[in-house]
Amino acid sequence: MPKNRMEAFSDGVLAIIITIMVLELHMPDGATFDSIKSIIPTFIAYILSYLYVGIYWNNHHHLVSTLSKVSGKILWFNLHWLF
């Protein structure tokens, strides 16, 4: 199997993960500093999570770029990594 199918599937899963993460960001209740201050911890957690997912995606991309083709064993390893 060509590696581009596995890479596209992995990219799709990671895109869904990032989309689900952003759903936890909510608008502040008002335009005051206190209402904005209440969402700062959630926003910082989102930024850190986004960075971690980005690091994983980058490492995965470099790992897959070394492959010439994908075997069934690699597909199972990839599925476990995505889980």
Residue, then its C-alpha position, 0 to 999 in steps of 0.5 A: m500500500p502506498k504511504n500517502r493513504m496512511e499519511a492522509f488518514s493520520d492527518g485527518v485524525l489529527a485535524i479532528i482532534i484539533t477541531i474537538m480541542v477548539l470546541e472547548l474554547h468558549m466566548p467570555d461572558g462580557a467584554t470586561f477584563d474579569s470575564i476575559k481573565s476567567i478563560i485564560p487557563t482554558f486558553i493556555a491549556y488549548i495552546l499547550s495541547y495544540l503545540y503537543v499535537g503539532i510536535y506529534w504531527n511533525n515527528h509523524h510526518h518525518l517518520v513516514s517520509t522515510l518509508s517507501k511503502v506501508s505494510g500491515k504491521i505499520l498500519w497497526f502501529n499507526l492505529h495504536w499511535l493515533f489511539 
